Amino acid sequence: MRSLLMLAAAVALAAGCKDKGESPSGRGASTGEVEIQGAGATFPYPLYSKWIAEYQKIDPQVRINYQSIGSGGGIRQIVERTVDFGASDAPMTEAELGKAPARLLHIPMTLGAVVITYNLPGVAGALQLSPEIIAGIFLGEIKTWNAPPVAAMNPQAKLPAAAITVVHRSDGSGTTAVFTEYLARVSATWKGKVGAGKSVKFPLGIGAKGNEGVSGQVKTTPGSIGYVELAYAKQTGLAYAALKNRAGSVVPPTLENIAAAAASEVASMPEDLRLSIVDAPGKTAYPISAFTYILVYQDQKDTRKAKAIARFLWWATHDGQSLGPPLDYARLPAQVLPKVEAGLRKLQSNAQLLLSSDEVRGGQAR
């Protein structure tokens, strides 16, 4: 948790304090600084925090402030144009895109995993869970940790007879969208009774805000189970399960298995880059993997700010990818990068392109 707090502090330093002399557009009247506001998904927050802190060193004139408020909030704010970019783990729906005043682009930034995390004192080693067990627990059909389906899949574990306490997100969440899409794909009962989306009515459990809130609630509640992004489980020292995938293999959420899920689906990535890799085929594919996206308007009014955003996104999707694995995020697949570059080259300000061929070199915008 300390690492997350340090990263948050780094973002605060990168964002800085708004000078009294700044213009409404966010440009420093006397310093030449550009201030960029972003908001959205908590899923990639640890990595975005690191990127922002490192990019501040590369271009000290650019100050980026990212608020980790959940994908639902990020989509709402970018549609309302109260931020310069939004962030979401789940691609926007056609209905959501229809509410935007202009064309929004989806830029895949990294890959992560939603893990099933739990608090079971005295139980050593990672539990193994099947789709049926996960759906049964979150539907309230499996009520205790030593229930026969759980015990049968974990014969070596000394499972207690304790009641299971479910913890879920209380806010509009891309992590929830990814998790419930998985449940809807593997359980007809879940699909019929609950469905999938950023906000759903869970049949039972305790609600908590953000990946931070869910991981904190699980950590302080013995017998609990929840779903969070992998980095949050690792940073808080929580146990997480290995999951049985579509091919029948039981796989942990390693970076290699997350990348395998993406590799099995990227050939079908559409031109607008919105792609789900949930429940992907493949023997080693981790089944609750996802891209996470930055949402940005294709044509922006403030040219100086727009160019700063374009250069930051180019850097993050190229040089910045090396910062992902140490924080438990997988690099963008090599097959996806040309599509990301094509998306970034569409960025404009007042109908003028922001990244021409002579402005990018070696993966970093000049």
N, C-alpha and C positions, 0 to 999 in steps of 0.2 A: 504493500500500500504506500510505503514511503516513496518508492520510485515513481508512482503515479502522482503523488503530491509534488515531487521535485519537477516532474514534467509540467504539471499545471503551473508551477511557479515560473518555469521557463517561458511558458506561453504568455503569462502576465508581463514578464520582462520584455518579451518580443512585442507585445501589443503596446506597452508603454502607456503614458497618460496623455490624454488629448490636450494639445496646446490651446490656450485661449485664443491664439491668433489663427487657428485653422479655419479654412473655409468650409461651408456646408458639404462640399464634395469630398472632404476628408484629406485634402492636400494641405500641407503645412504652408501657410502664407509666406513664412520667412525661411523655413528650413528645406523646402523642397521634398518633404516626406510625403509618402502615400499611405493612407490608412485604409485597410481592407477589413470588412466585417464578414464573418462566416458563422453559420450555426447549423446544428443538426445532430447526426448520429453519434451516440456514445460508443458504439462498436469500435470505430477506428481512432478514438480520442487519444490513446497513448502514442500512436504513431504520428498523428497530425501534430500533436504537441512537440514531438521531437523534430519533425520536419520544420515547423515554424521557427523553433529555436535555432536550428542549423542554418536555415535560409536567411535569418537575420544577420548572420555573420557574412554571408555571401553578398547580400544587398541591404546594408543598414538603413537605406532610405525607405524600405518597404516594411510597414508594421502590419502584422496580421493578427487579428483577434478572433479566436474560434470558441464559440460557446457550445458546450456539450449538453444539448437539451433534448435529444431524441430525434429520430428521423421524421416523425410527424411534425414536430415543431420546425425542423429545418425546411421541410416542404412548404409548410404554411408561410414561413417568413420569406422564402425566395419567391413564392407566388405573389405575395404582397409587396415584394421588392423593398423590404426593410433591411435586407442584408445583400452583400455583393455575391455571395455564393451560398448554396445550401448543401447539405450532405445527407445521404440516405443509404441504408444497406439494401433495402428493397427498391427496385426501380419504380418510378412513378407510374401509376396506372393511366390509361387513356383519359379517364374522367379527371384525374388530377392535372394532367397536362393541359386539358381543355380549359381549366380555370386560369392558367397563366396568361398574362397579357401579351407575351411574345414567345418565340421559340426557345425552349430550354434544351440544353445538351446534357447528356449523361456521360461523364468521364470516369471510367473505372480507375481506381487508385491503388488498390491492393486486394489481397485475398485473406480472409480470416475464417474462423470456425466458431459456431455456436456449440458450446459443450454443456453436457448435463453434469452439473456440479452438486455435491451433496456434503452433508455434515454427519458422519457416523463415527463417533469416538470409539476407538478400539478395533475398528475394521481396517486391516492392513491391505495394501495393494488396491489397484483400480478395479472397481466393479465392472462387470460386463452386462450390457443391457441390450435387449432386442427392441425393434419397433413396437411390438405388441406390449411389452412391459412399460415402455415410456408412455404410450398412449393410455394404457390402463391406469397408470399412476396419475396422470394429469386429468383423466376423466373421473377419478375417484373410485375406480373399480378395484384397484389394488391399494389396500389401505395400510398394510404393515410391511416392514422391511424383510421379515422372514416369510412373506407370502410364497406359496409353492412356485410360481413362475420365476421369481427372483432367486429363490434358493436353488432351484434346479439349474439355473445358468451360472450360479456362483457357488459350487459345492464346497470349495475350500474356505469360503468366508464364513465367519461366525456372526451371522446376521441376527440382530436383536429383534424381539417381538414388538418393538416400539412402533407407534403410529407414524406414518409419513406426513410431514407438513410440506405442502406445495408452496413455493414462492414464485410469483410471476411479475411481469412488468405492469405498472399502473398507468404509464404514460404511452402515448402513441410512439411505437417503436419499430424500427427496421429489424432489430433482433427478434422481436415477437413475430414480425411478418415472415422471416426466414424460418423460425421454429414452427410456427403454426402451418406454414406451407408444407413442411416436412411431415407433420402429424396428419394433415389432410391427405397427403399422398400415400401414407402407409396405413391409415386407419379410416375405413369407410364410416365407422361410428363417429369419429372425431369430425370428419368432413360434413356429416349430416347434422350433428348436434351443435358444433361450435364454428367450424369453418376456418378460414385463414385471413390474415390481414394485420395491419399495424396495431389495431385495437380490436380485441375480441373479448367476449364475456366468458372468462374462465369458469368452469363448473365449481371450482373450489380454490382455496388458498389465500395467501397473503400477498397483497400488491406492494411493490416497491418501485421507486422512480430511478430509471437509468440502470445501466449495467453496474454502476457503482452501488446503487441501492440494493439490487438483488444480491450481489456478491456479499455486501455487508450484512444483509438479513440472513443469508444462509450461514455465514460465518458465526453468527451469534445465536443460531437456533439449532440445537442438537436434534437430529432426526429429520432435518429439512432437505429438500431437493429443489433445484431451480435451474435456469438456463441463462448463461452469460457468454460473452465473447471470451475466447481462450486466454487472451492476455490478462483479463480481470481475474480469472481463476488462478492463474499462475502468480500474479502479483500479490494476491491475498492469501496464497498458500492453501487454497481449497483443493480437495480431491475432485477428480472428474472421471467419467466413465469411458470405457472403450465401447463402441457401438457396432452392432451387427448391421452390415450394409446390404444393399440390394443383391449383391453377388453371394451373400451368405458368409462373408468373412467378417470377423470381429476385429475392428481397426481402431487404434487410438488417433486423436486429432494432432498428428505430427504435420509439420510443414510439407513433407513429401506426400502425405495422404491428402492434404488439402489441395496441393498442386495437381495431384492425380485426378481429383474430382473435376477441376477446371479443364484439364487436358482432354478429358473424355467428352466435353461439351463445347469447347471453343469453336469447333468447325461450324457449329450452327449459330454462332453469334451474329445477330442482325446488324444492319448498317447503323442503327441508332444505339447499339452497344448494350441494350437492356437484355440481360441473360440470367436465368436462374440455373444454378448448378446443384440444387438441392436433390438428394436421393439419386445422385449420378451413378451410372453404371461403372463397372470396373472393379477388379478384385481388391485393389488397395484404396479405392476412393472413400474418403471420410464423408458420411452422408449428410451432414448439416454444415456444408461449406457455402461460402458466398463471396461474391465481389461486393465491394462497397464503393459508392459513387459520390463524386462532386457534381452538383447541379449548378449550371451557370448559363446565363442568357447568351445566345449566339451573337447577338448584336447589342453592344452596350454604348451608353451615351458618353460616359467619361473616358476619353481615350487613354489618358495617362494611367488611370486606375485599371482599365481593362488590359492594358499592356502588361502591367505588373502582375495581374492575376494569371494571364496567359503564360508568362515566363515562369512564375512559381509552379504552375501545374505541369509545365514541360519538365522543369527540374525534378519535381517530386516523382513523376512517372518514369524518369530516366536515372539520373544520379542518385536521387533520394531512395530508390528501391533497395539499395544496400543497407539502409537503416531499418528495414522491415523485419528480417529474420531474427535479429537479436531481441525484438519485442514481440515475437511470435506471430508475425504476419508474413505470408508468402509473397514472393515477388510476382509481378504480373507475368503471365506466360509469354514466351517469345512470340508465339503466334498472335497474341492479342496486341502487342505493342504497335505494330503498323496501323491497326485500326484505331488505337488511341491517338496516335500521331495525326491520323486523318481527321479525327474529331477535333483535336486542338487547332489544327490549321483552319478550321471553319470559323474560329472566333474572330469577331469583327467589332469595330467601333465606328458608328456612323457609316456603315457599309464598306469600310476599309479593313482589309485583313491585318491581323496583328502579328502573325508569325509567318514571314515570307521565307523562302528557301535560303536566303543568305543571312538570316537572323538566328538560325539554329545550327549548332556545330558540336559534334561529339556528345550529343545527348543533353546539352545545356544551352538554354537561350542566352545569347550575348547581351 
